[in-house]
Amino acid sequence: MRFASLGSGSRGNALVVEAEAGGRCTRVLLDCGFGPRELAQRLARLGLAANDLDAIVLTHEHSDHSAGVHACARRQQLDVFLTHGTLGALTSSGSGEIAALSTLRVIASDAAFSVGDLQIMPFPVPHDAREPVQYVFSDGSHRLGVLTDAGVATPHMRAMLDGCDALVLECNHDQQLLARGTYPRPLKQRIAGPYGHLENAAAASLLATLDRSRLRHLVAAHLSQQNNTPLLARAALAAAGGYHPNWIVVASQEEGFSWLELD
């Protein structure tokens, strides 16, 4: 099992998760916030093309996670897994063409499903979207937990992420940088609120409560380009987990990060 990011931040998000078994390979795209041309360019950096994907799994309807879903799914005839709330929000927000896809697969926010050799477990999160979820991916031997776009960490989220082999955790902003920054006050309140985004200290506090005995990869993701820095995000997670800061991977907006292996 391995995973890689095509980009992470407010201008587009996508993560590839891959499992191989019995000579066959399953590849799932978690979110698709990039249009066809940019998606193709970013996939090519990983040695992939859009027709190498088996499905798209959506976390929520915000455009930085969903802007390219319809075009990619229609061209490649990919299954799109999403909650009923996410589908309703996309349909009512002017993205109604997604409802015409014959490959839509509506999921419950707390029920596992499979795509090829990947088992996928969604879990609900507090975010200002219609029915947002995040996911744990498993190939039967390893577990990858992904958490971005959540205002606070709940006990259920902690239970879902406990004991993972790899974690992708949101470190959206530094509280002081956000407070001193140029964003309008309502936007600052939204970002820092209980349905906004996890800041560095909150992500570190979550990490400190988890069973990390199997943890091999830790990624800081969805960093704000104005209200955070890789140095601050790494320092917060490193202090919470007792890691060297350089061991922690940072997912960037432009590059994401390359393949990380779990075997």
Rosetta blueprint (number, residue, H / E / L):
1 M L
2 R E
3 F E
4 A E
5 S E
6 L E
7 G E
8 S L
9 G L
10 S L
11 R L
12 G L
13 N L
14 A E
15 L E
16 V E
17 V E
18 E E
19 A E
20 E E
21 A E
22 G L
23 G L
24 R E
25 C E
26 T E
27 R E
28 V E
29 L E
30 L E
31 D L
32 C L
33 G L
34 F L
35 G L
36 P H
37 R H
38 E H
39 L H
40 A H
41 Q H
42 R H
43 L H
44 A H
45 R H
46 L L
47 G L
48 L L
49 A L
50 A H
51 N H
52 D H
53 L L
54 D L
55 A E
56 I E
57 V E
58 L L
59 T L
60 H L
61 E L
62 H L
63 S H
64 D H
65 H H
66 S H
67 A L
68 G L
69 V H
70 H H
71 A H
72 C H
73 A H
74 R H
75 R H
76 Q H
77 Q L
78 L L
79 D E
80 V E
81 F E
82 L E
83 T E
84 H H
85 G H
86 T H
87 L H
88 G H
89 A H
90 L H
91 T H
92 S H
93 S L
94 G L
95 S L
96 G H
97 E H
98 I H
99 A H
100 A H
101 L L
102 S L
103 T L
104 L E
105 R E
106 V E
107 I E
108 A L
109 S L
110 D L
111 A L
112 A L
113 F E
114 S E
115 V E
116 G L
117 D L
118 L E
119 Q E
120 I E
121 M E
122 P E
123 F E
124 P E
125 V L
126 P L
127 H L
128 D L
129 A L
130 R L
131 E L
132 P L
133 V E
134 Q E
135 Y E
136 V E
137 F E
138 S E
139 D L
140 G L
141 S L
142 H L
143 R E
144 L E
145 G E
146 V E
147 L E
148 T L
149 D L
150 A L
151 G L
152 V L
153 A L
154 T L
155 P H
156 H H
157 M H
158 R H
159 A H
160 M H
161 L H
162 D L
163 G L
164 C L
165 D L
166 A E
167 L E
168 V E
169 L E
170 E E
171 C L
172 N L
173 H E
174 D L
175 Q H
176 Q H
177 L H
178 L H
179 A H
180 R H
181 G L
182 T L
183 Y L
184 P L
185 R H
186 P H
187 L H
188 K H
189 Q H
190 R H
191 I H
192 A H
193 G L
194 P L
195 Y L
196 G L
197 H L
198 L L
199 E E
200 N H
201 A H
202 A H
203 A H
204 A H
205 S H
206 L H
207 L H
208 A H
209 T H
210 L L
211 D L
212 R L
213 S L
214 R L
215 L L
216 R L
217 H E
218 L E
219 V E
220 A E
221 A E
222 H L
223 L L
224 S L
225 Q L
226 Q L
227 N L
228 N L
229 T L
230 P H
231 L H
232 L H
233 A H
234 R H
235 A H
236 A H
237 L H
238 A H
239 A H
240 A H
241 G H
242 G L
243 Y L
244 H L
245 P H
246 N H
247 W H
248 I L
249 V E
250 V E
251 A L
252 S E
253 Q L
254 E L
255 E L
256 G E
257 F E
258 S E
259 W E
260 L E
261 E E
262 L L
263 D L
